[in-house]
Amino acid sequence: MLISNVVLTGKTVLVTGVAGFIGSNLAKRLLQEIADIKVIGIDNMNDYYDVRLKEERLKKLSSHESFVFIKGDIADKNIINKLFNEYKPQIVVNLAAQAGVRYSITNPDAYISSNLIGFYNILEACRHSYDNGQTGVEHLVYASSRSVYGSNRKVPYSTDDKVDNPVSLYAATKKSNELMAHAYSKLYNIPSTGLRFFTVYGPAGRPDMAYFGFTNKLVKGETIKIFNYGNCKRDFTYIDDIVEGVMRVMQHAPERLTGEDGLPVPPYTLYNIGNNHPENLLDFVTILQEELVRAGVLPTNYDFEAHKELVPMQPGDVPVTYADTTPLENDFGFKPSTPLREGLRKFAGWYMKYKRRTMKYIPIYTILETEISFKIEKYDIIRDERNILPNIEFHEEKEAKEYCKKMNEEAYREMCDDDLNALLLETDS
């Protein structure tokens, strides 16, 4: 095992993409566990997905006095230079990137701006952090992706494998990040570690990921598409395992060494962080459905089969991906191990709370079964804490639905935010 050579206590850490899924969870752990640490977070707060989710993550971080948030884009060189000059971060964790394989097919500009120009700005700032004899950046850790393996048929994916055949622009930008970091490590002796993440999931995750998107559609009664007719396999990695891996890697920077030619040996390395256990997509969907029912997100009699559609593989996707994590285990004594059911159970529990907190209004279709003689399907059941529903027993479904519709329309018009807060279960997700 490697011995730690980077002390986090008392340091200033820059986390880019701090309002993102991994960035916010990493910042939270650093602030909670490391003494005298200062976390500088930057995020452009773009609307690739619901900004409210990013704002909720930031809200929790902002309660820490040692957290500083800067709203800005890493593609803006002036912002990055100003940040480095003012705060002089000693550890940099670059998690800012335009994510999504399929989105890159239709929106390539976003990937060039954030993933290439933005990362170049970070590398340049790290380079100049050593100017005038300054100690500068002790360790640059950056996010790569399992997508760099492209159409490789050999599994599990190893960091020793060639990754010269990306099947999406997103993958190409991540491979470019690795090449750029290697060049800067060689030229300017910047200790750099790239992390290839494998299908990260968990509470408050990205809504564009399959598990989150599936849940949203099922709640709405829509049909979910299962690609490659359900025969895809993915290495689903729970967020806490990802953060634990990043934390351990941060504390050991590649050694600065001199080669036989008298020139620096690039202080550069790569690791996979994945569960090392591929799950069939159909099995994944089954477990997700079971946990959504268990958490009360979906009713017990939900017709799952009616909401599934098996479809061919999408462009840019590959059938099987999972990680060889042997180097991570050997160097840090760590391997992701959260079982899929445990991770999805935590997600489902969070989703139920999040759903309640973000509802714009409460449908009064959701009358307790004790107040009517049947259950109106497809709607959640919420207790009538305001006593706005009379004690009426309906004998016909049509009659009940008409009454509920009328009450719902009135409630939609009249309910204010204060009233809503009284009805919703306010819990910390």
C-alpha positions in Angstrom: 0.0 0.0 0.0 1.1 3.6 -0.7 1.9 5.9 2.2 0.1 9.2 2.3 2.3 12.1 1.2 -0.3 14.8 1.1 -1.8 16.1 4.3 -5.3 17.5 3.9 -5.5 19.1 7.4 -5.2 22.9 7.2 -5.1 22.9 3.4 -7.0 24.9 0.8 -8.8 22.5 -1.6 -10.4 23.6 -4.9 -13.3 21.5 -6.0 -14.6 22.4 -9.5 -18.2 21.3 -10.3 -18.9 21.6 -6.6 -22.7 21.8 -7.1 -22.6 18.5 -9.1 -23.3 15.1 -7.8 -19.7 13.9 -7.0 -18.4 17.4 -6.3 -21.0 18.3 -3.6 -20.6 14.9 -1.9 -16.8 15.2 -1.8 -16.9 18.8 -0.5 -19.4 17.7 2.2 -17.0 14.9 3.4 -14.0 17.2 3.4 -15.8 19.8 5.4 -17.2 17.4 7.9 -14.0 15.2 8.5 -10.9 17.3 7.8 -9.8 19.8 10.5 -9.0 23.4 9.5 -9.6 22.7 5.8 -10.9 25.4 3.5 -12.9 24.3 0.4 -13.2 26.6 -2.5 -16.0 25.5 -4.8 -16.7 26.7 -8.3 -19.7 25.8 -10.5 -21.4 27.5 -13.5 -24.8 26.2 -12.3 -25.9 25.5 -15.9 -29.4 24.1 -16.6 -28.3 20.8 -18.1 -30.6 19.4 -15.4 -32.9 21.0 -12.8 -30.9 23.7 -11.1 -33.0 23.3 -7.9 -31.1 20.1 -7.3 -27.8 21.9 -7.5 -29.1 24.7 -5.3 -30.2 22.1 -2.7 -26.7 20.6 -2.6 -25.0 24.0 -2.3 -27.4 25.0 0.5 -26.0 22.2 2.7 -22.4 23.1 1.9 -23.0 26.8 2.6 -23.7 26.1 6.3 -19.9 25.5 6.7 -17.9 28.6 7.5 -14.8 27.2 5.7 -16.7 26.8 2.4 -16.4 29.5 -0.3 -18.6 29.3 -3.4 -17.8 31.0 -6.6 -20.4 31.0 -9.4 -18.4 30.9 -12.6 -17.3 28.8 -15.6 -13.9 27.1 -15.6 -13.8 27.9 -19.4 -13.4 31.5 -18.3 -9.6 31.9 -17.9 -9.9 35.2 -16.0 -12.1 33.6 -13.3 -9.7 30.7 -12.9 -6.6 32.9 -12.7 -8.3 35.2 -10.2 -9.3 32.2 -8.1 -5.8 30.8 -8.0 -4.2 34.1 -7.3 -6.6 34.9 -4.4 -7.0 31.5 -2.7 -3.8 29.6 -3.8 -5.3 26.1 -3.6 -2.8 23.4 -2.6 -5.0 20.5 -3.8 -7.2 20.7 -6.9 -10.0 18.3 -7.7 -11.4 18.9 -11.1 -14.9 17.5 -11.3 -16.4 20.2 -13.6 -17.4 18.8 -16.9 -20.3 18.6 -19.3 -21.6 15.2 -18.7 -23.7 12.8 -20.7 -22.9 10.6 -23.7 -26.0 11.1 -25.7 -26.1 14.8 -25.0 -22.7 15.2 -26.6 -24.2 13.9 -29.9 -26.5 16.9 -30.2 -24.6 19.6 -28.2 -20.9 19.2 -28.9 -20.0 22.9 -28.2 -20.7 22.4 -24.5 -18.1 19.6 -24.3 -15.4 21.5 -26.1 -15.9 24.5 -23.8 -16.0 22.8 -20.4 -14.1 19.6 -20.9 -11.3 20.8 -23.1 -10.9 24.6 -22.7 -12.0 24.5 -19.0 -9.5 21.7 -18.2 -6.8 23.5 -20.1 -7.4 26.6 -17.9 -7.1 24.4 -14.8 -3.8 22.9 -16.0 -2.4 26.3 -16.8 -3.3 27.6 -13.4 -1.6 24.6 -11.8 1.5 25.2 -13.9 1.8 28.9 -12.9 1.1 28.1 -9.2 4.8 27.3 -9.0 5.9 30.6 -10.4 8.5 32.7 -8.4 9.4 29.7 -6.3 6.0 29.1 -4.8 5.1 25.7 -3.4 2.1 25.6 -5.7 -0.4 22.7 -6.2 0.6 19.6 -4.4 -1.8 17.3 -6.2 -4.2 17.6 -9.2 -6.9 15.0 -9.1 -9.3 15.0 -12.1 -12.4 13.1 -13.3 -12.1 10.9 -16.3 -14.7 8.3 -17.2 -15.3 4.6 -18.1 -16.4 6.0 -21.4 -12.8 6.3 -22.6 -12.7 2.5 -23.0 -15.1 2.9 -26.0 -15.8 -0.2 -27.9 -13.2 -2.3 -26.1 -14.3 -5.9 -25.9 -11.9 -7.0 -23.2 -13.5 -6.9 -19.8 -13.0 -6.0 -17.0 -11.6 -2.7 -18.2 -8.0 -2.1 -17.1 -6.0 1.2 -17.0 -3.4 -0.7 -19.0 -5.8 -1.2 -21.9 -5.5 1.0 -25.0 -8.3 3.6 -25.2 -7.8 4.8 -28.7 -11.4 4.2 -30.0 -13.9 6.5 -28.3 -17.5 6.1 -29.5 -18.7 9.5 -28.4 -17.5 13.1 -28.2 -17.8 12.9 -24.4 -15.4 10.0 -24.3 -13.0 11.7 -26.7 -12.9 14.8 -24.4 -12.2 12.6 -21.4 -9.4 10.8 -23.2 -8.1 14.2 -24.2 -8.1 15.3 -20.5 -5.8 12.3 -19.7 -3.4 13.2 -22.5 -3.3 16.8 -21.5 -2.7 16.0 -17.9 0.1 13.6 -18.8 1.8 16.3 -21.0 1.6 18.9 -18.3 2.9 16.4 -15.7 5.9 15.7 -17.9 6.6 19.3 -18.9 5.9 21.1 -15.6 6.2 18.3 -13.0 2.6 18.6 -11.8 1.6 15.6 -9.7 -1.6 14.4 -11.4 -4.0 11.5 -10.9 -6.9 10.7 -13.2 -10.0 8.7 -12.0 -12.1 6.8 -14.4 -15.6 6.6 -12.7 -18.0 3.9 -13.5 -21.8 4.6 -13.6 -22.1 6.6 -10.4 -25.5 6.5 -8.6 -27.1 7.4 -5.3 -29.4 10.0 -3.5 -29.5 13.5 -5.1 -27.7 12.2 -8.2 -27.9 13.4 -11.8 -31.5 13.2 -13.2 -30.1 12.3 -16.6 -28.8 9.0 -15.3 -30.8 5.9 -16.0 -32.0 5.1 -12.5 -33.2 8.7 -11.9 -34.8 9.0 -15.3 -36.5 5.7 -14.9 -38.0 6.7 -11.6 -39.3 10.0 -12.9 -41.0 8.3 -15.8 -42.5 5.5 -13.6 -43.9 8.1 -11.2 -45.5 9.9 -14.1 -47.0 6.7 -15.5 -44.8 6.9 -18.6 -42.9 4.1 -20.3 -39.2 3.5 -19.7 -36.9 2.4 -22.5 -34.5 -0.4 -21.7 -31.7 -0.4 -24.3 -30.2 -3.4 -26.0 -33.3 -5.3 -25.0 -32.1 -5.4 -21.4 -28.9 -7.1 -22.1 -26.6 -4.2 -21.1 -24.4 -4.7 -18.1 -23.1 -1.8 -16.0 -20.7 -1.4 -13.1 -23.1 0.6 -10.9 -21.0 2.4 -8.2 -22.5 4.0 -5.2 -21.7 7.7 -4.5 -20.1 7.0 -1.1 -17.7 4.5 -2.6 -16.7 7.1 -5.2 -16.1 9.8 -2.6 -14.1 7.4 -0.4 -11.9 6.5 -3.4 -11.3 10.2 -4.3 -10.5 11.0 -0.6 -7.9 8.3 -0.5 -6.3 9.2 -3.8 -6.1 12.9 -2.9 -3.8 12.0 0.0 -1.1 10.4 -2.2 0.3 12.4 -5.1 2.5 10.6 -7.7 6.2 11.0 -6.8 8.3 13.5 -8.6 11.3 11.5 -9.9 14.1 12.0 -12.3 14.7 9.6 -15.1 18.0 8.3 -16.5 18.0 11.0 -19.1 18.0 13.6 -16.3 14.5 14.7 -17.2 11.5 14.5 -14.9 9.5 11.2 -15.0 5.9 12.4 -15.3 4.3 12.2 -11.8 1.1 10.9 -13.3 -1.2 7.9 -12.7 -4.7 6.6 -13.5 -7.2 4.5 -11.5 -10.5 2.9 -12.1 -13.2 3.5 -9.4 -16.0 1.0 -10.0 -17.8 -1.8 -8.3 -16.0 -4.5 -10.2 -19.4 -6.3 -10.5 -21.5 -5.8 -13.6 -25.3 -5.8 -13.2 -27.7 -6.7 -15.9 -29.9 -3.8 -16.7 -33.1 -5.8 -16.4 -32.1 -7.0 -12.9 -31.2 -3.4 -12.1 -34.7 -2.2 -13.1 -36.3 -5.0 -11.1 -34.5 -4.0 -7.9 -35.2 -0.4 -8.5 -38.9 -1.0 -8.9 -39.0 -3.1 -5.7 -37.2 -0.4 -3.7 -39.5 2.3 -5.1 -42.5 0.4 -3.9 -40.9 -0.3 -0.6 -40.2 3.5 -0.1 -43.8 4.4 -1.1 -42.8 6.2 -4.2 -44.9 3.8 -6.3 -48.1 1.9 -5.2 -47.9 -1.8 -4.4 -50.0 -2.7 -7.4 -48.1 -0.7 -10.0 -48.1 -2.5 -13.4 -44.4 -2.5 -14.3 -44.7 -4.6 -17.3 -47.0 -2.1 -18.9 -44.4 0.6 -18.5 -41.3 -1.2 -20.0 -40.2 -1.1 -23.6 -37.2 -3.1 -24.7 -35.3 -1.2 -27.5 -32.1 -1.6 -29.5 -28.7 -0.2 -28.4 -28.3 3.6 -28.7 -25.5 5.2 -30.6 -22.5 5.8 -28.4 -23.3 3.0 -26.0 -21.5 -0.3 -25.4 -23.1 -3.5 -24.1 -20.8 -4.3 -21.1 -18.7 -2.1 -18.9 -17.0 -2.9 -15.6 -13.8 -2.0 -13.9 -10.6 -3.8 -13.0 -9.9 -2.1 -9.6 -6.8 -4.1 -8.7 -4.4 -1.1 -8.7 -6.8 0.8 -6.4 -7.0 -2.1 -4.1 -3.2 -2.6 -4.1 -2.3 1.0 -3.6 -5.0 2.2 -1.2 -6.5 -1.0 0.3 -9.9 0.0 -1.0 -12.5 -1.4 -3.3 -16.1 -0.1 -3.8 -18.4 -2.7 -2.2 -21.9 -1.2 -1.7 -24.5 -3.8 -2.9 -26.8 -2.5 -5.6 -30.0 -3.1 -3.6 -28.6 -1.2 -0.6 -27.6 1.8 -2.8 -31.0 1.9 -4.6 -32.8 1.6 -1.3 -31.1 4.8 -0.1 -31.9 6.5 -3.4 -35.6 5.5 -3.2 -35.8 6.8 0.3 -34.3 10.1 -0.7 -36.5 10.4 -3.8 -39.6 10.0 -1.7 -38.5 12.9 0.5 -37.3 15.0 -2.4 -40.6 14.5 -4.3 -42.5 15.8 -1.3 -40.4 18.8 -0.9 -40.5 19.8 -4.6 -44.2 19.4 -5.3 -45.7 22.6 -6.6 -49.1 21.6 -5.2 -50.7 18.6 -3.6 -53.3 16.8 -5.7 -56.4 16.3 -3.6 -56.9 13.1 -5.6 -54.7 11.7 -2.8 -57.6 11.2 -0.3 -57.1 8.6 2.4 -58.8 5.3 1.7 -60.7 5.8 4.9 -62.5 8.8 3.5 -63.6 7.1 0.3 -64.6 3.5 -0.3 -61.9 2.8 -2.9 -58.3 3.8 -3.8 -57.9 6.0 -6.8 -54.8 4.6 -8.5 -51.7 6.3 -9.7 -51.7 8.9 -7.0 -49.8 9.1 -3.7 -51.7 9.0 -0.4 -51.2 12.0 1.9 -53.0 12.6 5.1 -55.4 15.4 5.2 -53.7 17.4 7.9 -55.7 20.5 7.2 -59.1 18.8 7.5 -60.2 20.3 4.2 -61.9 17.1 3.1 -65.4 16.3 4.4 -66.3 13.0 5.8 -67.9 11.7 2.6 -68.3 8.2 1.5 -68.6 7.8 -2.3 -70.4 4.9 -3.8 -69.3 5.4 -7.4 -65.8 5.9 -8.7 -66.9 8.6 -11.2 -68.6 10.6 -8.5 -65.5 10.5 -6.4 -63.2 11.5 -9.2 -65.3 14.5 -10.1 -65.3 15.6 -6.5 -61.6 15.2 -6.3 -61.0 17.1 -9.5 -63.0 20.0 -8.2 -61.2 20.0 -4.9 -57.8 19.7 -6.6 -58.5 22.8 -8.8 -59.5 24.8 -5.8 -56.4 23.7 -3.9 -54.2 24.5 -6.8 -55.5 28.1 -6.9 -55.6 28.7 -3.1 -52.6 26.9 -1.6 -49.7 29.2 -0.9 -46.1 28.1 0.0 -46.7 28.4 3.7 -49.7 26.1 3.5 -47.7 23.7 1.4 -44.8 23.6 4.0 -47.3 22.7 6.7 -48.4 19.7 4.6 -45.0 18.4 3.5 -42.7 16.3 5.5 -39.6 18.4 5.8 -36.6 16.2 6.2 -32.9 16.5 5.6 -32.1 14.4 2.5 
